[in-house]
Amino acid sequence: MPEPLEPLILGLLEWLSARPRPYPEVMEAWRTSCPRLPVWEEANDRGLIARRRTGAVMMISLTPIGRALLDRNRHPAPTGAPVAASAAPGEP
């Protein structure tokens, strides 16, 4: 049985794969106070995401390890099916 956190981590990686995002935006969308669902903390501990300062803004992006995990777990869309844009939880 897959670990319950894995789909959430993959969701975070998918969301970040579109573009690097400012740290405050990532925290607003993905930080949790629930000790059973530490998506942000787990992704950091596993080296899946990187923090890089660009001027005064801390940007969050995928590491090569995070990109590889995401690529291994992506399922190709059925032929002719539209590809949906990834959104963070709570985003339309």
ROLUM-955873 format. One record per atom (N, C-alpha, C, O): residue in one letter; x, y, z; atom name. Coordinates in steps of 0.1 Angstrom, whole numbers, padded with zeros to 4 digits. Last residue first. Layout:
N
rest=A	xx=X	yy=Y	zz=Z	atom=CA $
...
END
This chain:
92
rest=P	xx=-0083	yy=0277	zz=-0079	atom=N $
rest=P	xx=-0093	yy=0272	zz=-0089	atom=CA $
rest=P	xx=-0086	yy=0265	zz=-0101	atom=C $
rest=P	xx=-0093	yy=0261	zz=-0110	atom=O $
rest=E	xx=-0067	yy=0265	zz=-0050	atom=N $
rest=E	xx=-0067	yy=0273	zz=-0062	atom=CA $
rest=E	xx=-0077	yy=0268	zz=-0072	atom=C $
rest=E	xx=-0079	yy=0256	zz=-0072	atom=O $
rest=G	xx=-0069	yy=0246	zz=-0030	atom=N $
rest=G	xx=-0076	yy=0259	zz=-0028	atom=CA $
rest=G	xx=-0076	yy=0268	zz=-0040	atom=C $
rest=G	xx=-0083	yy=0278	zz=-0040	atom=O $
rest=P	xx=-0037	yy=0234	zz=-0036	atom=N $
rest=P	xx=-0050	yy=0232	zz=-0029	atom=CA $
rest=P	xx=-0056	yy=0245	zz=-0026	atom=C $
rest=P	xx=-0050	yy=0255	zz=-0022	atom=O $
rest=A	xx=-0025	yy=0246	zz=-0068	atom=N $
rest=A	xx=-0023	yy=0243	zz=-0054	atom=CA $
rest=A	xx=-0037	yy=0240	zz=-0047	atom=C $
rest=A	xx=-0047	yy=0244	zz=-0053	atom=O $
rest=A	xx=-0028	yy=0230	zz=-0099	atom=N $
rest=A	xx=-0032	yy=0241	zz=-0090	atom=CA $
rest=A	xx=-0029	yy=0236	zz=-0076	atom=C $
rest=A	xx=-0029	yy=0225	zz=-0073	atom=O $
rest=S	xx=-0019	yy=0224	zz=-0132	atom=N $
rest=S	xx=-0018	yy=0220	zz=-0118	atom=CA $
rest=S	xx=-0021	yy=0233	zz=-0110	atom=C $
rest=S	xx=-0017	yy=0244	zz=-0113	atom=O $
rest=A	xx=-0040	yy=0221	zz=-0161	atom=N $
rest=A	xx=-0030	yy=0228	zz=-0153	atom=CA $
rest=A	xx=-0030	yy=0224	zz=-0139	atom=C $
rest=A	xx=-0041	yy=0222	zz=-0133	atom=O $
rest=A	xx=-0047	yy=0191	zz=-0179	atom=N $
rest=A	xx=-0051	yy=0202	zz=-0170	atom=CA $
rest=A	xx=-0039	yy=0208	zz=-0163	atom=C $
rest=A	xx=-0029	yy=0202	zz=-0161	atom=O $
rest=V	xx=-0048	yy=0183	zz=-0212	atom=N $
rest=V	xx=-0039	yy=0183	zz=-0200	atom=CA $
rest=V	xx=-0043	yy=0194	zz=-0191	atom=C $
rest=V	xx=-0043	yy=0206	zz=-0196	atom=O $
rest=P	xx=-0074	yy=0164	zz=-0228	atom=N $
rest=P	xx=-0067	yy=0177	zz=-0225	atom=CA $
rest=P	xx=-0059	yy=0175	zz=-0212	atom=C $
rest=P	xx=-0062	yy=0167	zz=-0204	atom=O $
rest=A	xx=-0068	yy=0135	zz=-0248	atom=N $
rest=A	xx=-0074	yy=0141	zz=-0235	atom=CA $
rest=A	xx=-0066	yy=0154	zz=-0233	atom=C $
rest=A	xx=-0054	yy=0155	zz=-0235	atom=O $
rest=G	xx=-0056	yy=0123	zz=-0269	atom=N $
rest=G	xx=-0067	yy=0132	zz=-0272	atom=CA $
rest=G	xx=-0073	yy=0139	zz=-0259	atom=C $
rest=G	xx=-0081	yy=0148	zz=-0260	atom=O $
rest=T	xx=-0047	yy=0095	zz=-0251	atom=N $
rest=T	xx=-0047	yy=0102	zz=-0264	atom=CA $
rest=T	xx=-0059	yy=0110	zz=-0266	atom=C $
rest=T	xx=-0070	yy=0106	zz=-0264	atom=O $
rest=P	xx=-0044	yy=0101	zz=-0216	atom=N $
rest=P	xx=-0050	yy=0093	zz=-0227	atom=CA $
rest=P	xx=-0049	yy=0101	zz=-0240	atom=C $
rest=P	xx=-0050	yy=0114	zz=-0239	atom=O $
rest=A	xx=-0013	yy=0112	zz=-0203	atom=N $
rest=A	xx=-0027	yy=0115	zz=-0205	atom=CA $
rest=A	xx=-0032	yy=0106	zz=-0216	atom=C $
rest=A	xx=-0024	yy=0103	zz=-0226	atom=O $
rest=P	xx=0009	yy=0092	zz=-0183	atom=N $
rest=P	xx=0006	yy=0099	zz=-0196	atom=CA $
rest=P	xx=-0009	yy=0100	zz=-0197	atom=C $
rest=P	xx=-0017	yy=0091	zz=-0194	atom=O $
rest=H	xx=0017	yy=0099	zz=-0150	atom=N $
rest=H	xx=0010	yy=0090	zz=-0159	atom=CA $
rest=H	xx=0006	yy=0097	zz=-0172	atom=C $
rest=H	xx=0000	yy=0108	zz=-0171	atom=O $
rest=R	xx=0045	yy=0103	zz=-0131	atom=N $
rest=R	xx=0035	yy=0109	zz=-0140	atom=CA $
rest=R	xx=0029	yy=0098	zz=-0148	atom=C $
rest=R	xx=0036	yy=0089	zz=-0153	atom=O $
rest=N	xx=0066	yy=0092	zz=-0117	atom=N $
rest=N	xx=0053	yy=0090	zz=-0112	atom=CA $
rest=N	xx=0042	yy=0096	zz=-0120	atom=C $
rest=N	xx=0030	yy=0095	zz=-0117	atom=O $
rest=R	xx=0090	yy=0100	zz=-0128	atom=N $
rest=R	xx=0087	yy=0085	zz=-0127	atom=CA $
rest=R	xx=0073	yy=0083	zz=-0123	atom=C $
rest=R	xx=0068	yy=0072	zz=-0126	atom=O $
rest=D	xx=0088	yy=0128	zz=-0126	atom=N $
rest=D	xx=0087	yy=0122	zz=-0139	atom=CA $
rest=D	xx=0084	yy=0107	zz=-0138	atom=C $
rest=D	xx=0077	yy=0101	zz=-0147	atom=O $
rest=L	xx=0090	yy=0130	zz=-0098	atom=N $
rest=L	xx=0078	yy=0135	zz=-0105	atom=CA $
rest=L	xx=0077	yy=0128	zz=-0118	atom=C $
rest=L	xx=0066	yy=0123	zz=-0122	atom=O $
rest=L	xx=0117	yy=0121	zz=-0094	atom=N $
rest=L	xx=0105	yy=0114	zz=-0088	atom=CA $
rest=L	xx=0092	yy=0118	zz=-0095	atom=C $
rest=L	xx=0084	yy=0109	zz=-0097	atom=O $
rest=A	xx=0130	yy=0140	zz=-0110	atom=N $
rest=A	xx=0131	yy=0126	zz=-0114	atom=CA $
rest=A	xx=0119	yy=0118	zz=-0107	atom=C $
rest=A	xx=0113	yy=0110	zz=-0114	atom=O $
rest=R	xx=0125	yy=0164	zz=-0095	atom=N $
rest=R	xx=0121	yy=0163	zz=-0109	atom=CA $
rest=R	xx=0120	yy=0148	zz=-0114	atom=C $
rest=R	xx=0111	yy=0144	zz=-0120	atom=O $
rest=G	xx=0138	yy=0158	zz=-0071	atom=N $
rest=G	xx=0124	yy=0160	zz=-0071	atom=CA $
rest=G	xx=0118	yy=0159	zz=-0085	atom=C $
rest=G	xx=0107	yy=0153	zz=-0087	atom=O $
rest=I	xx=0165	yy=0156	zz=-0080	atom=N $
rest=I	xx=0158	yy=0144	zz=-0074	atom=CA $
rest=I	xx=0143	yy=0146	zz=-0074	atom=C $
rest=I	xx=0136	yy=0136	zz=-0077	atom=O $
rest=P	xx=0169	yy=0182	zz=-0089	atom=N $
rest=P	xx=0169	yy=0171	zz=-0099	atom=CA $
rest=P	xx=0163	yy=0159	zz=-0093	atom=C $
rest=P	xx=0156	yy=0151	zz=-0101	atom=O $
rest=T	xx=0144	yy=0201	zz=-0072	atom=N $
rest=T	xx=0157	yy=0197	zz=-0073	atom=CA $
rest=T	xx=0157	yy=0186	zz=-0084	atom=C $
rest=T	xx=0147	yy=0182	zz=-0088	atom=O $
rest=L	xx=0120	yy=0227	zz=-0079	atom=N $
rest=L	xx=0123	yy=0213	zz=-0078	atom=CA $
rest=L	xx=0139	yy=0211	zz=-0079	atom=C $
rest=L	xx=0145	yy=0218	zz=-0086	atom=O $
rest=S	xx=0119	yy=0257	zz=-0058	atom=N $
rest=S	xx=0118	yy=0250	zz=-0071	atom=CA $
rest=S	xx=0121	yy=0235	zz=-0068	atom=C $
rest=S	xx=0125	yy=0231	zz=-0057	atom=O $
rest=I	xx=0113	yy=0289	zz=-0044	atom=N $
rest=I	xx=0113	yy=0274	zz=-0042	atom=CA $
rest=I	xx=0111	yy=0268	zz=-0056	atom=C $
rest=I	xx=0103	yy=0272	zz=-0064	atom=O $
rest=M	xx=0130	yy=0318	zz=-0035	atom=N $
rest=M	xx=0123	yy=0311	zz=-0045	atom=CA $
rest=M	xx=0124	yy=0296	zz=-0042	atom=C $
rest=M	xx=0135	yy=0291	zz=-0038	atom=O $
rest=M	xx=0130	yy=0346	zz=-0016	atom=N $
rest=M	xx=0134	yy=0332	zz=-0015	atom=CA $
rest=M	xx=0125	yy=0325	zz=-0025	atom=C $
rest=M	xx=0112	yy=0325	zz=-0023	atom=O $
rest=V	xx=0139	yy=0379	zz=-0025	atom=N $
rest=V	xx=0128	yy=0369	zz=-0025	atom=CA $
rest=V	xx=0134	yy=0355	zz=-0025	atom=C $
rest=V	xx=0143	yy=0352	zz=-0033	atom=O $
rest=A	xx=0156	yy=0399	zz=-0030	atom=N $
rest=A	xx=0151	yy=0398	zz=-0016	atom=CA $
rest=A	xx=0141	yy=0387	zz=-0015	atom=C $
rest=A	xx=0135	yy=0385	zz=-0004	atom=O $
rest=G	xx=0175	yy=0381	zz=-0053	atom=N $
rest=G	xx=0173	yy=0394	zz=-0047	atom=CA $
rest=G	xx=0168	yy=0393	zz=-0033	atom=C $
rest=G	xx=0174	yy=0386	zz=-0024	atom=O $
rest=T	xx=0167	yy=0350	zz=-0047	atom=N $
rest=T	xx=0168	yy=0359	zz=-0059	atom=CA $
rest=T	xx=0164	yy=0373	zz=-0054	atom=C $
rest=T	xx=0153	yy=0376	zz=-0052	atom=O $
rest=R	xx=0177	yy=0322	zz=-0031	atom=N $
rest=R	xx=0174	yy=0336	zz=-0029	atom=CA $
rest=R	xx=0177	yy=0343	zz=-0042	atom=C $
rest=R	xx=0187	yy=0342	zz=-0048	atom=O $
rest=R	xx=0162	yy=0290	zz=-0032	atom=N $
rest=R	xx=0173	yy=0299	zz=-0038	atom=CA $
rest=R	xx=0168	yy=0313	zz=-0036	atom=C $
rest=R	xx=0157	yy=0317	zz=-0040	atom=O $
rest=R	xx=0157	yy=0258	zz=-0022	atom=N $
rest=R	xx=0154	yy=0272	zz=-0019	atom=CA $
rest=R	xx=0166	yy=0280	zz=-0025	atom=C $
rest=R	xx=0177	yy=0276	zz=-0023	atom=O $
rest=A	xx=0142	yy=0228	zz=-0036	atom=N $
rest=A	xx=0154	yy=0237	zz=-0033	atom=CA $
rest=A	xx=0149	yy=0251	zz=-0030	atom=C $
rest=A	xx=0139	yy=0256	zz=-0036	atom=O $
rest=I	xx=0130	yy=0195	zz=-0030	atom=N $
rest=I	xx=0128	yy=0209	zz=-0034	atom=CA $
rest=I	xx=0140	yy=0217	zz=-0029	atom=C $
rest=I	xx=0147	yy=0214	zz=-0020	atom=O $
rest=L	xx=0138	yy=0170	zz=-0023	atom=N $
rest=L	xx=0130	yy=0171	zz=-0035	atom=CA $
rest=L	xx=0128	yy=0186	zz=-0039	atom=C $
rest=L	xx=0125	yy=0188	zz=-0051	atom=O $
rest=G	xx=0151	yy=0160	zz=0000	atom=N $
rest=G	xx=0159	yy=0168	zz=-0010	atom=CA $
rest=G	xx=0151	yy=0169	zz=-0023	atom=C $
rest=G	xx=0158	yy=0170	zz=-0034	atom=O $
rest=R	xx=0137	yy=0150	zz=0021	atom=N $
rest=R	xx=0140	yy=0141	zz=0010	atom=CA $
rest=R	xx=0148	yy=0147	zz=-0001	atom=C $
rest=R	xx=0152	yy=0141	zz=-0011	atom=O $
rest=D	xx=0131	yy=0173	zz=0036	atom=N $
rest=D	xx=0140	yy=0162	zz=0042	atom=CA $
rest=D	xx=0145	yy=0152	zz=0031	atom=C $
rest=D	xx=0156	yy=0147	zz=0032	atom=O $
rest=N	xx=0113	yy=0186	zz=0019	atom=N $
rest=N	xx=0126	yy=0192	zz=0022	atom=CA $
rest=N	xx=0136	yy=0181	zz=0027	atom=C $
rest=N	xx=0147	yy=0180	zz=0022	atom=O $
rest=A	xx=0091	yy=0168	zz=0019	atom=N $
rest=A	xx=0098	yy=0172	zz=0006	atom=CA $
rest=A	xx=0111	yy=0178	zz=0009	atom=C $
rest=A	xx=0121	yy=0175	zz=0001	atom=O $
rest=E	xx=0085	yy=0169	zz=0047	atom=N $
rest=E	xx=0090	yy=0157	zz=0040	atom=CA $
rest=E	xx=0097	yy=0159	zz=0027	atom=C $
rest=E	xx=0107	yy=0153	zz=0024	atom=O $
rest=E	xx=0077	yy=0196	zz=0050	atom=N $
rest=E	xx=0088	yy=0191	zz=0057	atom=CA $
rest=E	xx=0094	yy=0178	zz=0051	atom=C $
rest=E	xx=0106	yy=0177	zz=0050	atom=O $
rest=W	xx=0054	yy=0197	zz=0033	atom=N $
rest=W	xx=0066	yy=0206	zz=0031	atom=CA $
rest=W	xx=0078	yy=0200	zz=0037	atom=C $
rest=W	xx=0089	yy=0200	zz=0031	atom=O $
rest=V	xx=0038	yy=0176	zz=0045	atom=N $
rest=V	xx=0042	yy=0176	zz=0030	atom=CA $
rest=V	xx=0054	yy=0184	zz=0028	atom=C $
rest=V	xx=0064	yy=0179	zz=0023	atom=O $
rest=P	xx=0029	yy=0161	zz=0070	atom=N $
rest=P	xx=0040	yy=0171	zz=0068	atom=CA $
rest=P	xx=0046	yy=0172	zz=0054	atom=C $
rest=P	xx=0057	yy=0168	zz=0052	atom=O $
rest=L	xx=0005	yy=0150	zz=0083	atom=N $
rest=L	xx=0006	yy=0154	zz=0069	atom=CA $
rest=L	xx=0017	yy=0164	zz=0067	atom=C $
rest=L	xx=0014	yy=0175	zz=0062	atom=O $
rest=R	xx=0005	yy=0147	zz=0110	atom=N $
rest=R	xx=0004	yy=0135	zz=0102	atom=CA $
rest=R	xx=0005	yy=0138	zz=0087	atom=C $
rest=R	xx=0006	yy=0128	zz=0080	atom=O $
rest=P	xx=0006	yy=0172	zz=0122	atom=N $
rest=P	xx=0018	yy=0164	zz=0123	atom=CA $
rest=P	xx=0017	yy=0151	zz=0115	atom=C $
rest=P	xx=0027	yy=0144	zz=0112	atom=O $
rest=C	xx=-0007	yy=0200	zz=0107	atom=N $
rest=C	xx=-0010	yy=0186	zz=0111	atom=CA $
rest=C	xx=0002	yy=0178	zz=0111	atom=C $
rest=C	xx=0009	yy=0176	zz=0101	atom=O $
rest=S	xx=-0001	yy=0224	zz=0097	atom=N $
rest=S	xx=0002	yy=0222	zz=0111	atom=CA $
rest=S	xx=-0001	yy=0208	zz=0116	atom=C $
rest=S	xx=0001	yy=0205	zz=0128	atom=O $
rest=T	xx=0014	yy=0229	zz=0066	atom=N $
rest=T	xx=0004	yy=0223	zz=0074	atom=CA $
rest=T	xx=0008	yy=0222	zz=0088	atom=C $
rest=T	xx=0020	yy=0221	zz=0091	atom=O $
rest=R	xx=0019	yy=0246	zz=0035	atom=N $
rest=R	xx=0023	yy=0244	zz=0049	atom=CA $
rest=R	xx=0011	yy=0238	zz=0057	atom=C $
rest=R	xx=0000	yy=0242	zz=0055	atom=O $
rest=W	xx=0009	yy=0252	zz=0009	atom=N $
rest=W	xx=0013	yy=0239	zz=0013	atom=CA $
rest=W	xx=0017	yy=0236	zz=0027	atom=C $
rest=W	xx=0018	yy=0225	zz=0031	atom=O $
rest=A	xx=0001	yy=0279	zz=0004	atom=N $
rest=A	xx=-0006	yy=0268	zz=-0002	atom=CA $
rest=A	xx=-0003	yy=0255	zz=0004	atom=C $
rest=A	xx=-0012	yy=0246	zz=0004	atom=O $
rest=E	xx=0018	yy=0295	zz=0020	atom=N $
rest=E	xx=0004	yy=0297	zz=0020	atom=CA $
rest=E	xx=-0004	yy=0285	zz=0015	atom=C $
rest=E	xx=-0015	yy=0282	zz=0020	atom=O $
rest=M	xx=0043	yy=0286	zz=0012	atom=N $
rest=M	xx=0038	yy=0284	zz=0026	atom=CA $
rest=M	xx=0023	yy=0285	zz=0027	atom=C $
rest=M	xx=0017	yy=0278	zz=0034	atom=O $
rest=V	xx=0044	yy=0294	zz=-0015	atom=N $
rest=V	xx=0044	yy=0280	zz=-0012	atom=CA $
rest=V	xx=0039	yy=0277	zz=0002	atom=C $
rest=V	xx=0031	yy=0268	zz=0004	atom=O $
rest=E	xx=0043	yy=0322	zz=-0011	atom=N $
rest=E	xx=0032	yy=0316	zz=-0018	atom=CA $
rest=E	xx=0032	yy=0301	zz=-0015	atom=C $
rest=E	xx=0021	yy=0295	zz=-0014	atom=O $
rest=P	xx=0067	yy=0327	zz=0003	atom=N $
rest=P	xx=0054	yy=0329	zz=0010	atom=CA $
rest=P	xx=0042	yy=0323	zz=0002	atom=C $
rest=P	xx=0033	yy=0318	zz=0009	atom=O $
rest=Y	xx=0086	yy=0318	zz=-0017	atom=N $
rest=Y	xx=0084	yy=0311	zz=-0005	atom=CA $
rest=Y	xx=0071	yy=0314	zz=0002	atom=C $
rest=Y	xx=0064	yy=0304	zz=0006	atom=O $
rest=P	xx=0076	yy=0319	zz=-0051	atom=N $
rest=P	xx=0081	yy=0326	zz=-0039	atom=CA $
rest=P	xx=0077	yy=0318	zz=-0027	atom=C $
rest=P	xx=0067	yy=0312	zz=-0026	atom=O $
rest=R	xx=0084	yy=0292	zz=-0074	atom=N $
rest=R	xx=0074	yy=0300	zz=-0067	atom=CA $
rest=R	xx=0081	yy=0307	zz=-0055	atom=C $
rest=R	xx=0089	yy=0301	zz=-0048	atom=O $
rest=P	xx=0092	yy=0281	zz=-0106	atom=N $
rest=P	xx=0096	yy=0284	zz=-0093	atom=CA $
rest=P	xx=0086	yy=0294	zz=-0086	atom=C $
rest=P	xx=0081	yy=0302	zz=-0093	atom=O $
rest=R	xx=0067	yy=0263	zz=-0125	atom=N $
rest=R	xx=0076	yy=0275	zz=-0123	atom=CA $
rest=R	xx=0081	yy=0276	zz=-0109	atom=C $
rest=R	xx=0073	yy=0271	zz=-0100	atom=O $
rest=A	xx=0056	yy=0237	zz=-0127	atom=N $
rest=A	xx=0052	yy=0248	zz=-0136	atom=CA $
rest=A	xx=0062	yy=0260	zz=-0136	atom=C $
rest=A	xx=0065	yy=0265	zz=-0147	atom=O $
rest=S	xx=0065	yy=0223	zz=-0105	atom=N $
rest=S	xx=0072	yy=0220	zz=-0118	atom=CA $
rest=S	xx=0068	yy=0231	zz=-0129	atom=C $
rest=S	xx=0075	yy=0233	zz=-0138	atom=O $
rest=L	xx=0050	yy=0228	zz=-0083	atom=N $
rest=L	xx=0063	yy=0236	zz=-0084	atom=CA $
rest=L	xx=0069	yy=0234	zz=-0098	atom=C $
rest=L	xx=0077	yy=0242	zz=-0102	atom=O $
rest=W	xx=0029	yy=0210	zz=-0088	atom=N $
rest=W	xx=0026	yy=0224	zz=-0087	atom=CA $
rest=W	xx=0039	yy=0233	zz=-0089	atom=C $
rest=W	xx=0039	yy=0243	zz=-0096	atom=O $
rest=E	xx=0044	yy=0186	zz=-0086	atom=N $
rest=E	xx=0037	yy=0190	zz=-0098	atom=CA $
rest=E	xx=0034	yy=0205	zz=-0099	atom=C $
rest=E	xx=0036	yy=0211	zz=-0109	atom=O $
rest=L	xx=0051	yy=0187	zz=-0059	atom=N $
rest=L	xx=0061	yy=0187	zz=-0070	atom=CA $
rest=L	xx=0055	yy=0191	zz=-0083	atom=C $
rest=L	xx=0061	yy=0199	zz=-0091	atom=O $
rest=L	xx=0026	yy=0186	zz=-0047	atom=N $
rest=L	xx=0035	yy=0197	zz=-0044	atom=CA $
rest=L	xx=0045	yy=0198	zz=-0056	atom=C $
rest=L	xx=0047	yy=0209	zz=-0061	atom=O $
rest=G	xx=0018	yy=0160	zz=-0056	atom=N $
rest=G	xx=0010	yy=0172	zz=-0059	atom=CA $
rest=G	xx=0019	yy=0185	zz=-0057	atom=C $
rest=G	xx=0018	yy=0194	zz=-0066	atom=O $
rest=L	xx=0037	yy=0144	zz=-0044	atom=N $
rest=L	xx=0037	yy=0145	zz=-0058	atom=CA $
rest=L	xx=0029	yy=0157	zz=-0063	atom=C $
rest=L	xx=0033	yy=0163	zz=-0073	atom=O $
rest=I	xx=0029	yy=0148	zz=-0017	atom=N $
rest=I	xx=0042	yy=0152	zz=-0021	atom=CA $
rest=I	xx=0043	yy=0154	zz=-0036	atom=C $
rest=I	xx=0048	yy=0164	zz=-0042	atom=O $
rest=L	xx=0004	yy=0135	zz=-0019	atom=N $
rest=L	xx=0005	yy=0149	zz=-0016	atom=CA $
rest=L	xx=0018	yy=0155	zz=-0020	atom=C $
rest=L	xx=0019	yy=0167	zz=-0025	atom=O $
rest=P	xx=0011	yy=0109	zz=-0025	atom=N $
rest=P	xx=0003	yy=0116	zz=-0035	atom=CA $
rest=P	xx=0004	yy=0131	zz=-0032	atom=C $
rest=P	xx=0003	yy=0139	zz=-0041	atom=O $
rest=E	xx=0026	yy=0103	zz=0000	atom=N $
rest=E	xx=0032	yy=0103	zz=-0013	atom=CA $
rest=E	xx=0024	yy=0111	zz=-0024	atom=C $
rest=E	xx=0030	yy=0119	zz=-0031	atom=O $
rest=L	xx=0012	yy=0099	zz=0023	atom=N $
rest=L	xx=0018	yy=0113	zz=0021	atom=CA $
rest=L	xx=0023	yy=0114	zz=0006	atom=C $
rest=L	xx=0024	yy=0125	zz=0001	atom=O $
rest=P	xx=0004	yy=0073	zz=0025	atom=N $
rest=P	xx=-0006	yy=0083	zz=0023	atom=CA $
rest=P	xx=0000	yy=0097	zz=0019	atom=C $
rest=P	xx=-0007	yy=0105	zz=0013	atom=O $
rest=E	xx=0024	yy=0049	zz=0007	atom=N $
rest=E	xx=0023	yy=0058	zz=0018	atom=CA $
rest=E	xx=0013	yy=0069	zz=0015	atom=C $
rest=E	xx=0013	yy=0075	zz=0004	atom=O $
rest=P	xx=0006	yy=0022	zz=-0009	atom=N $
rest=P	xx=0015	yy=0034	zz=-0009	atom=CA $
rest=P	xx=0013	yy=0042	zz=0003	atom=C $
rest=P	xx=0002	yy=0043	zz=0009	atom=O $
rest=M	xx=0008	yy=-0012	zz=0000	atom=N $
rest=M	xx=0000	yy=0000	zz=0000	atom=CA $
rest=M	xx=0009	yy=0012	zz=0000	atom=C $
rest=M	xx=0018	yy=0013	zz=0008	atom=O $
END
